[in-house]
Amino acid sequence: MKIAIFYFSATGNTSRMAEVIKESFVGLGAHVDDYDISSYASRQKRYNLNPYQAIVFGAPIHSWRAPRVVREWLRTLDGGNKKCSMFFTYGGFGVHPTHFTTRKILSDQGFVVVSSAEFLGEHTFNLGGWKAMTGRPDESDFLVAREYVAGTYKRFASEDPEILGELEKTNYREEELDLIESFRFNILTKVPSRDGEDCSMCMLCEELCPASAMDAQKGLADKEKCIACLRCVTICPEGVLKINDMTQTWPFKLEMEKIDEETLQQKQSRSYF
Ligand SMILES: Cc1cc2nc3c(=O)[nH]c(=O)nc-3n(C[C@H](O)[C@H](O)[C@H](O)COP(=O)(O)O)c2cc1C
């Protein structure tokens, strides 16, 4: 069986899970091609899905949904009744309604979604001082990934059109979810910007920005376009792209989510069939 994995990953958690998922499918006898669709340029290409019997889509959760740029890209695809699965990585907080809203997009595009999964990963805002899910994903998450792949592979291979069961519906309207998405700038108050003399003008931040928001000459991300994924901060070889210190907001986040650090850290990855 030929499978394609398309994944978006700004800071490495989703790409790590995509690797484990790929290895597991290969271990079951599948041929797997993987495509990194994180950069803006990579999503301007047209991908031929015809050679594949099934597709897997992976993305981080950004404000309770797949990132805006991923949702936009998914809406350009033609599923042609092909089987697919989705998986997400997240920092231990809001998951709902990610599975539901992404499945809706994929179904609208003509895919048949057979399974889904969510995996814990270090929260992106740990780069600013949060302490969510440090050290994740780890072996416990990889174990869930292998189980997810085993169940998904069975469904991909089967003639039986067994599909993903009903998911918890959302009462939030699209505009409300968009508003929630805009709250990221209440925490990331300073968009990535150059701070320091050591920039080599390698242009990586601009070339690899998922939202085409970074201007390397100016050393500043455009706030209107920026999705706060912090890919630029992570990949900058000189480490000169900076954000604000978010340490102060961490206790408030825990209070708002009504959870303590220890309980948060004990959360487990899971799959949905
Ligand atoms: C703008 C933004 C919004 C996020 N929203 C959520 C969220 O709603 N719930 C959550 O648990 N984690 C959230 N996270 C954390 C990421 O989902 C998590 O760190 C993810 O594993 C990052 O994947 P990556 O390393 O592949 O980019 C958010 C991160 C960013 C940058």
The ligand as a Tripos MOL2 file, in Angstrom:
@<TRIPOS>MOLECULE
LIG
   31    33     1     0     0
SMALL
NO_CHARGES

@<TRIPOS>ATOM
      1 C1         -0.5180   30.1230   18.2570 C.3       1 LIG1
      2 C2         -0.5180   28.8360   19.0130 C.ar      1 LIG1
      3 C3         -1.7030   28.3650   19.5600 C.ar      1 LIG1
      4 C4         -1.7020   27.1710   20.2910 C.ar      1 LIG1
      5 N1         -2.8920   26.7140   20.7860 N.ar      1 LIG1
      6 C5         -2.9240   25.5810   21.5160 C.ar      1 LIG1
      7 C6         -4.1570   25.0870   22.0350 C.ar      1 LIG1
      8 O1         -5.2450   25.6090   21.7610 O.2       1 LIG1
      9 N2         -4.1070   24.0050   22.8260 N.ar      1 LIG1
     10 C7         -2.9200   23.3780   23.1430 C.ar      1 LIG1
     11 O2         -2.9430   22.4340   23.9140 O.2       1 LIG1
     12 N3         -1.7460   23.7760   22.6150 N.ar      1 LIG1
     13 C8         -1.7200   24.8600   21.7950 C.ar      1 LIG1
     14 N4         -0.5270   25.2760   21.2450 N.ar      1 LIG1
     15 C9          0.6840   24.4610   21.4370 C.3       1 LIG1
     16 C10         0.9880   23.5790   20.2230 C.3       1 LIG1
     17 O3         -0.1700   22.9050   19.8030 O.3       1 LIG1
     18 C11         2.0630   22.5310   20.5080 C.3       1 LIG1
     19 O4          3.1690   23.0860   21.0840 O.3       1 LIG1
     20 C12         2.4020   21.7510   19.2430 C.3       1 LIG1
     21 O5          2.8920   20.4850   19.5880 O.3       1 LIG1
     22 C13         3.4130   22.4590   18.3640 C.3       1 LIG1
     23 O6          3.6970   21.6520   17.2500 O.3       1 LIG1
     24 P1          4.9930   21.8660   16.3150 P.3       1 LIG1
     25 O7          6.1860   21.7290   17.2150 O.co2     1 LIG1
     26 O8          4.8990   20.7630   15.3350 O.co2     1 LIG1
     27 O9          4.8630   23.2050   15.7200 O.co2     1 LIG1
     28 C14        -0.4950   26.4410   20.4880 C.ar      1 LIG1
     29 C15         0.6870   26.9270   19.9200 C.ar      1 LIG1
     30 C16         0.6830   28.0950   19.1930 C.ar      1 LIG1
     31 C17         1.9640   28.5620   18.5890 C.3       1 LIG1
@<TRIPOS>BOND
     1     1     2 1
     2     2     3 ar
     3     2    30 ar
     4     3     4 ar
     5     4     5 ar
     6     4    28 ar
     7     5     6 ar
     8     6     7 ar
     9     6    13 1
    10     7     8 2
    11     7     9 ar
    12     9    10 ar
    13    10    11 2
    14    10    12 ar
    15    12    13 ar
    16    13    14 ar
    17    14    15 1
    18    14    28 ar
    19    15    16 1
    20    16    17 1
    21    16    18 1
    22    18    19 1
    23    18    20 1
    24    20    21 1
    25    20    22 1
    26    22    23 1
    27    23    24 1
    28    24    25 2
    29    24    26 1
    30    24    27 1
    31    28    29 ar
    32    29    30 ar
    33    30    31 1
@<TRIPOS>SUBSTRUCTURE
     1 LIG1         1 GROUP 0 **** ****
